[in-house]
């Protein structure tokens, strides 16, 4: 992911695409950390941008799982 994705765009993604984007962003962050050890990085703000991107994606994925879980238990009287 070269450019940060807005939350409104992430909401349009399917859950599979969100998971794939998280993996890609994590891989990019790993590669960036490896570069930081072996060579000088010109733009160190990429660390923060990638971490925030991962957080945005994970937040949306978690919200979807909670929504589906609450919808599944909505019909039960004594839901745990």
Jmol script that loads the backbone (N, CA, C; Angstrom):
load data "model"
ATOM      1  N   UNK A   1       0.840  -1.176   0.000  1.00  0.00           N
ATOM      2  CA  UNK A   1       0.000   0.000   0.000  1.00  0.00           C
ATOM      3  C   UNK A   1       0.882   1.235   0.000  1.00  0.00           C
ATOM      4  N   UNK A   2       0.900   1.918  -1.072  1.00  0.00           N
ATOM      5  CA  UNK A   2       1.735   3.101  -1.144  1.00  0.00           C
ATOM      6  C   UNK A   2       1.029   4.310  -0.556  1.00  0.00           C
ATOM      7  N   UNK A   3      -0.253   4.341  -0.653  1.00  0.00           N
ATOM      8  CA  UNK A   3      -1.036   5.480  -0.189  1.00  0.00           C
ATOM      9  C   UNK A   3      -1.978   5.014   0.903  1.00  0.00           C
ATOM     10  N   UNK A   4      -2.220   5.861   1.892  1.00  0.00           N
ATOM     11  CA  UNK A   4      -3.137   5.464   2.951  1.00  0.00           C
ATOM     12  C   UNK A   4      -4.554   5.422   2.411  1.00  0.00           C
ATOM     13  N   UNK A   5      -5.323   4.520   2.934  1.00  0.00           N
ATOM     14  CA  UNK A   5      -6.689   4.326   2.506  1.00  0.00           C
ATOM     15  C   UNK A   5      -7.623   4.948   3.533  1.00  0.00           C
ATOM     16  N   UNK A   6      -8.603   5.672   3.056  1.00  0.00           N
ATOM     17  CA  UNK A   6      -9.562   6.294   3.960  1.00  0.00           C
ATOM     18  C   UNK A   6     -10.499   5.235   4.531  1.00  0.00           C
ATOM     19  N   UNK A   7     -11.047   5.535   5.700  1.00  0.00           N
ATOM     20  CA  UNK A   7     -11.950   4.596   6.366  1.00  0.00           C
ATOM     21  C   UNK A   7     -13.193   4.347   5.521  1.00  0.00           C
ATOM     22  N   UNK A   8     -13.671   5.363   4.829  1.00  0.00           N
ATOM     23  CA  UNK A   8     -14.862   5.182   3.993  1.00  0.00           C
ATOM     24  C   UNK A   8     -14.590   4.209   2.850  1.00  0.00           C
ATOM     25  N   UNK A   9     -13.361   4.207   2.346  1.00  0.00           N
ATOM     26  CA  UNK A   9     -13.003   3.258   1.293  1.00  0.00           C
ATOM     27  C   UNK A   9     -12.865   1.847   1.860  1.00  0.00           C
ATOM     28  N   UNK A  10     -12.334   1.748   3.068  1.00  0.00           N
ATOM     29  CA  UNK A  10     -12.147   0.439   3.697  1.00  0.00           C
ATOM     30  C   UNK A  10     -13.495  -0.217   3.965  1.00  0.00           C
ATOM     31  N   UNK A  11     -14.495   0.564   4.318  1.00  0.00           N
ATOM     32  CA  UNK A  11     -15.824   0.010   4.602  1.00  0.00           C
ATOM     33  C   UNK A  11     -16.440  -0.655   3.375  1.00  0.00           C
ATOM     34  N   UNK A  12     -16.006  -0.274   2.196  1.00  0.00           N
ATOM     35  CA  UNK A  12     -16.526  -0.860   0.960  1.00  0.00           C
ATOM     36  C   UNK A  12     -15.880  -2.208   0.647  1.00  0.00           C
ATOM     37  N   UNK A  13     -14.744  -2.496   1.267  1.00  0.00           N
ATOM     38  CA  UNK A  13     -14.018  -3.734   1.004  1.00  0.00           C
ATOM     39  C   UNK A  13     -14.739  -4.937   1.596  1.00  0.00           C
ATOM     40  N   UNK A  14     -14.545  -6.080   0.961  1.00  0.00           N
ATOM     41  CA  UNK A  14     -15.004  -7.345   1.533  1.00  0.00           C
ATOM     42  C   UNK A  14     -14.022  -7.742   2.634  1.00  0.00           C
ATOM     43  N   UNK A  15     -14.474  -8.580   3.550  1.00  0.00           N
ATOM     44  CA  UNK A  15     -13.637  -8.980   4.681  1.00  0.00           C
ATOM     45  C   UNK A  15     -12.360  -9.680   4.212  1.00  0.00           C
ATOM     46  N   UNK A  16     -12.449 -10.470   3.151  1.00  0.00           N
ATOM     47  CA  UNK A  16     -11.266 -11.146   2.614  1.00  0.00           C
ATOM     48  C   UNK A  16     -10.233 -10.144   2.112  1.00  0.00           C
ATOM     49  N   UNK A  17     -10.719  -9.097   1.463  1.00  0.00           N
ATOM     50  CA  UNK A  17      -9.808  -8.073   0.947  1.00  0.00           C
ATOM     51  C   UNK A  17      -9.151  -7.317   2.100  1.00  0.00           C
ATOM     52  N   UNK A  18      -9.904  -7.063   3.166  1.00  0.00           N
ATOM     53  CA  UNK A  18      -9.334  -6.381   4.330  1.00  0.00           C
ATOM     54  C   UNK A  18      -8.207  -7.224   4.925  1.00  0.00           C
ATOM     55  N   UNK A  19      -8.447  -8.519   5.069  1.00  0.00           N
ATOM     56  CA  UNK A  19      -7.419  -9.404   5.624  1.00  0.00           C
ATOM     57  C   UNK A  19      -6.182  -9.447   4.729  1.00  0.00           C
ATOM     58  N   UNK A  20      -6.396  -9.446   3.421  1.00  0.00           N
ATOM     59  CA  UNK A  20      -5.267  -9.437   2.490  1.00  0.00           C
ATOM     60  C   UNK A  20      -4.489  -8.127   2.587  1.00  0.00           C
ATOM     61  N   UNK A  21      -5.204  -7.029   2.747  1.00  0.00           N
ATOM     62  CA  UNK A  21      -4.554  -5.722   2.879  1.00  0.00           C
ATOM     63  C   UNK A  21      -3.754  -5.643   4.177  1.00  0.00           C
ATOM     64  N   UNK A  22      -4.277  -6.232   5.259  1.00  0.00           N
ATOM     65  CA  UNK A  22      -3.545  -6.248   6.531  1.00  0.00           C
ATOM     66  C   UNK A  22      -2.238  -7.015   6.357  1.00  0.00           C
ATOM     67  N   UNK A  23      -2.307  -8.168   5.722  1.00  0.00           N
ATOM     68  CA  UNK A  23      -1.095  -8.960   5.512  1.00  0.00           C
ATOM     69  C   UNK A  23      -0.083  -8.208   4.652  1.00  0.00           C
ATOM     70  N   UNK A  24      -0.567  -7.530   3.622  1.00  0.00           N
ATOM     71  CA  UNK A  24       0.331  -6.767   2.754  1.00  0.00           C
ATOM     72  C   UNK A  24       0.975  -5.608   3.513  1.00  0.00           C
ATOM     73  N   UNK A  25       0.202  -4.927   4.337  1.00  0.00           N
ATOM     74  CA  UNK A  25       0.737  -3.803   5.112  1.00  0.00           C
ATOM     75  C   UNK A  25       1.737  -4.294   6.155  1.00  0.00           C
ATOM     76  N   UNK A  26       1.447  -5.435   6.776  1.00  0.00           N
ATOM     77  CA  UNK A  26       2.383  -5.995   7.752  1.00  0.00           C
ATOM     78  C   UNK A  26       3.692  -6.389   7.074  1.00  0.00           C
ATOM     79  N   UNK A  27       3.592  -6.936   5.890  1.00  0.00           N
ATOM     80  CA  UNK A  27       4.796  -7.310   5.139  1.00  0.00           C
ATOM     81  C   UNK A  27       5.602  -6.065   4.775  1.00  0.00           C
ATOM     82  N   UNK A  28       4.913  -5.005   4.372  1.00  0.00           N
ATOM     83  CA  UNK A  28       5.594  -3.752   4.044  1.00  0.00           C
ATOM     84  C   UNK A  28       6.299  -3.178   5.266  1.00  0.00           C
ATOM     85  N   UNK A  29       5.644  -3.259   6.413  1.00  0.00           N
ATOM     86  CA  UNK A  29       6.242  -2.769   7.651  1.00  0.00           C
ATOM     87  C   UNK A  29       7.481  -3.594   8.015  1.00  0.00           C
ATOM     88  N   UNK A  30       7.399  -4.894   7.839  1.00  0.00           N
ATOM     89  CA  UNK A  30       8.548  -5.760   8.098  1.00  0.00           C
ATOM     90  C   UNK A  30       9.712  -5.401   7.178  1.00  0.00           C
ATOM     91  N   UNK A  31       9.405  -5.224   5.896  1.00  0.00           N
ATOM     92  CA  UNK A  31      10.446  -4.864   4.936  1.00  0.00           C
ATOM     93  C   UNK A  31      11.071  -3.516   5.278  1.00  0.00           C
ATOM     94  N   UNK A  32      10.247  -2.576   5.702  1.00  0.00           N
ATOM     95  CA  UNK A  32      10.745  -1.255   6.072  1.00  0.00           C
ATOM     96  C   UNK A  32      11.656  -1.340   7.295  1.00  0.00           C
ATOM     97  N   UNK A  33      11.270  -2.165   8.264  1.00  0.00           N
ATOM     98  CA  UNK A  33      12.126  -2.351   9.444  1.00  0.00           C
ATOM     99  C   UNK A  33      13.454  -2.997   9.060  1.00  0.00           C
ATOM    100  N   UNK A  34      13.408  -3.925   8.132  1.00  0.00           N
ATOM    101  CA  UNK A  34      14.640  -4.562   7.667  1.00  0.00           C
ATOM    102  C   UNK A  34      15.540  -3.550   6.971  1.00  0.00           C
ATOM    103  N   UNK A  35      14.944  -2.678   6.192  1.00  0.00           N
ATOM    104  CA  UNK A  35      15.712  -1.633   5.522  1.00  0.00           C
ATOM    105  C   UNK A  35      16.324  -0.673   6.533  1.00  0.00           C
ATOM    106  N   UNK A  36      15.609  -0.396   7.603  1.00  0.00           N
ATOM    107  CA  UNK A  36      16.107   0.530   8.616  1.00  0.00           C
ATOM    108  C   UNK A  36      17.369  -0.010   9.275  1.00  0.00           C
ATOM    109  N   UNK A  37      17.454  -1.319   9.387  1.00  0.00           N
ATOM    110  CA  UNK A  37      18.626  -1.932  10.003  1.00  0.00           C
ATOM    111  C   UNK A  37      19.806  -1.936   9.034  1.00  0.00           C
ATOM    112  N   UNK A  38      19.540  -2.227   7.784  1.00  0.00           N
ATOM    113  CA  UNK A  38      20.623  -2.416   6.826  1.00  0.00           C
ATOM    114  C   UNK A  38      21.038  -1.150   6.091  1.00  0.00           C
ATOM    115  N   UNK A  39      20.148  -0.197   5.951  1.00  0.00           N
ATOM    116  CA  UNK A  39      20.478   1.014   5.199  1.00  0.00           C
ATOM    117  C   UNK A  39      19.722   2.204   5.765  1.00  0.00           C
ATOM    118  N   UNK A  40      20.040   3.360   5.279  1.00  0.00           N
ATOM    119  CA  UNK A  40      19.394   4.579   5.756  1.00  0.00           C
ATOM    120  C   UNK A  40      18.081   4.782   5.003  1.00  0.00           C
ATOM    121  N   UNK A  41      17.025   5.121   5.744  1.00  0.00           N
ATOM    122  CA  UNK A  41      15.711   5.348   5.150  1.00  0.00           C
ATOM    123  C   UNK A  41      15.488   6.852   5.034  1.00  0.00           C
ATOM    124  N   UNK A  42      15.066   7.293   3.867  1.00  0.00           N
ATOM    125  CA  UNK A  42      14.855   8.722   3.633  1.00  0.00           C
ATOM    126  C   UNK A  42      13.602   9.228   4.340  1.00  0.00           C
ATOM    127  N   UNK A  43      12.534   8.438   4.297  1.00  0.00           N
ATOM    128  CA  UNK A  43      11.254   8.882   4.865  1.00  0.00           C
ATOM    129  C   UNK A  43      10.876   7.981   6.037  1.00  0.00           C
ATOM    130  N   UNK A  44      11.237   8.391   7.239  1.00  0.00           N
ATOM    131  CA  UNK A  44      10.959   7.571   8.416  1.00  0.00           C
ATOM    132  C   UNK A  44       9.501   7.655   8.849  1.00  0.00           C
ATOM    133  N   UNK A  45       8.736   8.562   8.276  1.00  0.00           N
ATOM    134  CA  UNK A  45       7.322   8.669   8.638  1.00  0.00           C
ATOM    135  C   UNK A  45       6.513   7.489   8.110  1.00  0.00           C
ATOM    136  N   UNK A  46       7.105   6.688   7.248  1.00  0.00           N
ATOM    137  CA  UNK A  46       6.411   5.518   6.712  1.00  0.00           C
ATOM    138  C   UNK A  46       6.061   4.517   7.807  1.00  0.00           C
ATOM    139  N   UNK A  47       6.868   4.447   8.859  1.00  0.00           N
ATOM    140  CA  UNK A  47       6.567   3.542   9.971  1.00  0.00           C
ATOM    141  C   UNK A  47       5.206   3.875  10.571  1.00  0.00           C
ATOM    142  N   UNK A  48       5.016   5.127  10.895  1.00  0.00           N
ATOM    143  CA  UNK A  48       3.767   5.576  11.512  1.00  0.00           C
ATOM    144  C   UNK A  48       2.589   5.383  10.559  1.00  0.00           C
ATOM    145  N   UNK A  49       2.784   5.705   9.298  1.00  0.00           N
ATOM    146  CA  UNK A  49       1.706   5.576   8.314  1.00  0.00           C
ATOM    147  C   UNK A  49       1.260   4.123   8.168  1.00  0.00           C
ATOM    148  N   UNK A  50       2.218   3.215   8.115  1.00  0.00           N
ATOM    149  CA  UNK A  50       1.870   1.799   7.978  1.00  0.00           C
ATOM    150  C   UNK A  50       1.185   1.259   9.225  1.00  0.00           C
ATOM    151  N   UNK A  51       1.664   1.657  10.410  1.00  0.00           N
ATOM    152  CA  UNK A  51       1.021   1.203  11.645  1.00  0.00           C
ATOM    153  C   UNK A  51      -0.418   1.695  11.718  1.00  0.00           C
ATOM    154  N   UNK A  52      -0.648   2.933  11.330  1.00  0.00           N
ATOM    155  CA  UNK A  52      -2.008   3.473  11.352  1.00  0.00           C
ATOM    156  C   UNK A  52      -2.895   2.785  10.321  1.00  0.00           C
ATOM    157  N   UNK A  53      -2.329   2.470   9.166  1.00  0.00           N
ATOM    158  CA  UNK A  53      -3.080   1.770   8.126  1.00  0.00           C
ATOM    159  C   UNK A  53      -3.508   0.384   8.618  1.00  0.00           C
ATOM    160  N   UNK A  54      -2.591  -0.318   9.268  1.00  0.00           N
ATOM    161  CA  UNK A  54      -2.908  -1.635   9.822  1.00  0.00           C
ATOM    162  C   UNK A  54      -4.003  -1.510  10.875  1.00  0.00           C
ATOM    163  N   UNK A  55      -3.901  -0.501  11.722  1.00  0.00           N
ATOM    164  CA  UNK A  55      -4.915  -0.290  12.765  1.00  0.00           C
ATOM    165  C   UNK A  55      -6.275   0.012  12.155  1.00  0.00           C
ATOM    166  N   UNK A  56      -6.307   0.831  11.110  1.00  0.00           N
ATOM    167  CA  UNK A  56      -7.569   1.147  10.437  1.00  0.00           C
ATOM    168  C   UNK A  56      -8.223  -0.113   9.877  1.00  0.00           C
ATOM    169  N   UNK A  57      -7.423  -0.936   9.227  1.00  0.00           N
ATOM    170  CA  UNK A  57      -7.941  -2.165   8.630  1.00  0.00           C
ATOM    171  C   UNK A  57      -8.425  -3.144   9.698  1.00  0.00           C
ATOM    172  N   UNK A  58      -7.644  -3.309  10.752  1.00  0.00           N
ATOM    173  CA  UNK A  58      -8.038  -4.234  11.823  1.00  0.00           C
ATOM    174  C   UNK A  58      -9.288  -3.753  12.551  1.00  0.00           C
ATOM    175  N   UNK A  59      -9.424  -2.449  12.717  1.00  0.00           N
ATOM    176  CA  UNK A  59     -10.604  -1.898  13.382  1.00  0.00           C
ATOM    177  C   UNK A  59     -11.859  -2.221  12.588  1.00  0.00           C
ATOM    178  N   UNK A  60     -11.802  -2.046  11.283  1.00  0.00           N
ATOM    179  CA  UNK A  60     -12.967  -2.344  10.449  1.00  0.00           C
ATOM    180  C   UNK A  60     -13.276  -3.840  10.458  1.00  0.00           C
ATOM    181  N   UNK A  61     -12.251  -4.676  10.405  1.00  0.00           N
ATOM    182  CA  UNK A  61     -12.471  -6.125  10.439  1.00  0.00           C
ATOM    183  C   UNK A  61     -13.114  -6.537  11.761  1.00  0.00           C
ATOM    184  N   UNK A  62     -12.646  -5.971  12.858  1.00  0.00           N
ATOM    185  CA  UNK A  62     -13.203  -6.295  14.179  1.00  0.00           C
ATOM    186  C   UNK A  62     -14.640  -5.804  14.297  1.00  0.00           C
ATOM    187  N   UNK A  63     -14.924  -4.632  13.777  1.00  0.00           N
ATOM    188  CA  UNK A  63     -16.287  -4.106  13.823  1.00  0.00           C
ATOM    189  C   UNK A  63     -17.242  -5.016  13.063  1.00  0.00           C
ATOM    190  N   UNK A  64     -16.785  -5.544  11.957  1.00  0.00           N
ATOM    191  CA  UNK A  64     -17.642  -6.449  11.184  1.00  0.00           C
ATOM    192  C   UNK A  64     -17.890  -7.755  11.918  1.00  0.00           C
ATOM    193  N   UNK A  65     -16.868  -8.297  12.560  1.00  0.00           N
ATOM    194  CA  UNK A  65     -17.077  -9.548  13.284  1.00  0.00           C
ATOM    195  C   UNK A  65     -17.997  -9.337  14.479  1.00  0.00           C
ATOM    196  N   UNK A  66     -17.883  -8.199  15.139  1.00  0.00           N
ATOM    197  CA  UNK A  66     -18.783  -7.909  16.258  1.00  0.00           C
ATOM    198  C   UNK A  66     -20.215  -7.711  15.777  1.00  0.00           C
ATOM    199  N   UNK A  67     -20.383  -7.082  14.628  1.00  0.00           N
ATOM    200  CA  UNK A  67     -21.714  -6.868  14.075  1.00  0.00           C
ATOM    201  C   UNK A  67     -22.375  -8.194  13.725  1.00  0.00           C
ATOM    202  N   UNK A  68     -21.623  -9.085  13.105  1.00  0.00           N
ATOM    203  CA  UNK A  68     -22.206 -10.382  12.747  1.00  0.00           C
ATOM    204  C   UNK A  68     -22.481 -11.218  13.989  1.00  0.00           C
ATOM    205  N   UNK A  69     -21.627 -11.102  15.001  1.00  0.00           N
ATOM    206  CA  UNK A  69     -21.837 -11.855  16.239  1.00  0.00           C
ATOM    207  C   UNK A  69     -23.057 -11.341  16.988  1.00  0.00           C
ATOM    208  N   UNK A  70     -23.243 -10.032  17.025  1.00  0.00           N
ATOM    209  CA  UNK A  70     -24.400  -9.480  17.729  1.00  0.00           C
ATOM    210  C   UNK A  70     -25.684  -9.767  16.963  1.00  0.00           C
ATOM    211  N   UNK A  71     -25.611  -9.814  15.646  1.00  0.00           N
ATOM    212  CA  UNK A  71     -26.790 -10.145  14.854  1.00  0.00           C
ATOM    213  C   UNK A  71     -27.181 -11.607  15.068  1.00  0.00           C
ATOM    214  N   UNK A  72     -26.195 -12.461  15.258  1.00  0.00           N
ATOM    215  CA  UNK A  72     -26.468 -13.881  15.469  1.00  0.00           C
ATOM    216  C   UNK A  72     -27.088 -14.133  16.839  1.00  0.00           C
ATOM    217  N   UNK A  73     -26.716 -13.346  17.831  1.00  0.00           N
ATOM    218  CA  UNK A  73     -27.237 -13.552  19.182  1.00  0.00           C
ATOM    219  C   UNK A  73     -28.434 -12.663  19.490  1.00  0.00           C
ATOM    220  N   UNK A  74     -28.862 -11.844  18.560  1.00  0.00           N
ATOM    221  CA  UNK A  74     -29.961 -10.912  18.811  1.00  0.00           C
ATOM    222  C   UNK A  74     -31.276 -11.631  19.083  1.00  0.00           C
ATOM    223  N   UNK A  75     -31.484 -12.773  18.491  1.00  0.00           N
ATOM    224  CA  UNK A  75     -32.729 -13.491  18.672  1.00  0.00           C
ATOM    225  C   UNK A  75     -32.803 -14.287  19.959  1.00  0.00           C
ATOM    226  N   UNK A  76     -31.686 -14.493  20.623  1.00  0.00           N
ATOM    227  CA  UNK A  76     -31.664 -15.278  21.852  1.00  0.00           C
ATOM    228  C   UNK A  76     -32.027 -14.411  23.041  1.00  0.00           C
ATOM    229  N   UNK A  77     -32.756 -15.006  23.981  1.00  0.00           N
ATOM    230  CA  UNK A  77     -33.240 -14.242  25.128  1.00  0.00           C
ATOM    231  C   UNK A  77     -32.137 -13.967  26.146  1.00  0.00           C
ATOM    232  N   UNK A  78     -31.396 -14.975  26.518  1.00  0.00           N
ATOM    233  CA  UNK A  78     -30.341 -14.831  27.520  1.00  0.00           C
ATOM    234  C   UNK A  78     -28.979 -15.018  26.868  1.00  0.00           C
ATOM    235  N   UNK A  79     -28.627 -14.111  26.026  1.00  0.00           N
ATOM    236  CA  UNK A  79     -27.341 -14.207  25.345  1.00  0.00           C
ATOM    237  C   UNK A  79     -26.217 -13.876  26.314  1.00  0.00           C
ATOM    238  N   UNK A  80     -25.126 -14.645  26.275  1.00  0.00           N
ATOM    239  CA  UNK A  80     -24.006 -14.384  27.194  1.00  0.00           C
ATOM    240  C   UNK A  80     -23.246 -13.144  26.817  1.00  0.00           C
TER     241      UNK A  80
END
end "model"
wireframe off; spacefill off
backbone 0.3
color backbone group
